[in-house]
Amino acid sequence: MSNTKKIRLTRSIILNREHAEEGSVHEVPRHVAQQLIGTDFAVEHVEEGEEPEPAPTSVTRMEHPTNADPAPRRIAGAKAKVKES
């Protein structure tokens, strides 16, 4: 896996301190490419005949707790202390 990625800009931006036109193709560091793609400023550029890189996969699984907290119960307050005179 390379450290760079080709992107095609979807809008004009400043890239590497220079004006970059919408539709232009650039090879940038992978983290910059992911940030631009994530904010809809760019899309991954794939040359004709090439296949896009597979997206990273991750699985998030939530399980119901088997040892949950006990159900809430009402606790009676302490009896009022009244001083008898």
C-alpha positions in Angstrom: 0.0 0.0 0.0 1.5 3.3 -1.1 1.7 6.4 1.1 0.1 8.5 -1.7 -3.3 8.5 -3.4 -4.6 10.1 -6.6 -7.6 12.4 -6.2 -9.7 14.5 -8.5 -10.9 17.7 -7.0 -14.6 18.4 -7.0 -14.1 22.1 -6.3 -11.3 24.7 -6.6 -9.2 24.8 -3.4 -5.7 25.9 -2.2 -3.5 22.8 -2.3 0.1 22.9 -1.2 -0.1 26.7 -1.0 -1.2 26.9 -4.7 -4.6 27.3 -6.4 -5.9 24.0 -7.7 -8.8 24.0 -10.2 -11.9 21.9 -9.9 -11.5 18.6 -11.9 -7.7 18.6 -11.7 -6.0 15.4 -10.6 -3.3 15.4 -7.9 -1.2 12.8 -6.1 -1.2 13.7 -2.4 -0.3 12.0 0.9 -2.9 9.4 1.9 -4.0 11.3 5.0 -4.6 14.5 2.9 -6.6 12.5 0.3 -8.8 11.0 3.0 -9.5 14.4 4.5 -10.4 15.9 1.2 -12.6 13.0 0.2 -14.3 13.0 3.6 -15.2 16.6 3.3 -16.4 16.3 -0.3 -13.6 18.4 -1.8 -12.3 15.4 -3.8 -13.0 11.9 -5.0 -10.6 9.1 -5.6 -9.2 9.2 -9.1 -9.0 5.9 -11.0 -7.4 5.7 -14.4 -9.2 3.7 -17.1 -8.4 0.0 -16.7 -7.3 0.4 -13.1 -9.4 -0.9 -10.1 -9.9 1.4 -7.1 -8.2 0.4 -3.9 -10.5 -1.5 -1.6 -11.9 0.5 1.3 -10.6 -0.4 4.7 -13.0 -2.6 6.5 -13.9 -2.6 10.2 -16.6 -4.3 12.1 -18.3 -2.7 15.1 -20.4 -5.1 17.1 -22.5 -4.3 20.1 -23.7 -7.0 22.5 -26.3 -6.8 25.1 -24.8 -6.9 28.5 -25.1 -10.2 30.3 -24.4 -8.8 33.7 -26.4 -5.6 33.8 -27.0 -3.3 36.7 -29.9 -4.4 38.9 -33.3 -2.9 38.4 -33.9 0.3 40.4 -35.9 -0.1 43.6 -37.5 2.4 45.9 -35.7 3.0 49.2 -37.7 4.3 52.1 -36.3 7.5 53.7 -35.2 7.7 57.3 -37.8 8.4 59.9 -38.0 12.0 60.9 -36.3 12.8 64.2 -38.5 14.8 66.4 -37.3 16.2 69.6 -39.8 15.7 72.4 -40.0 18.3 75.1 
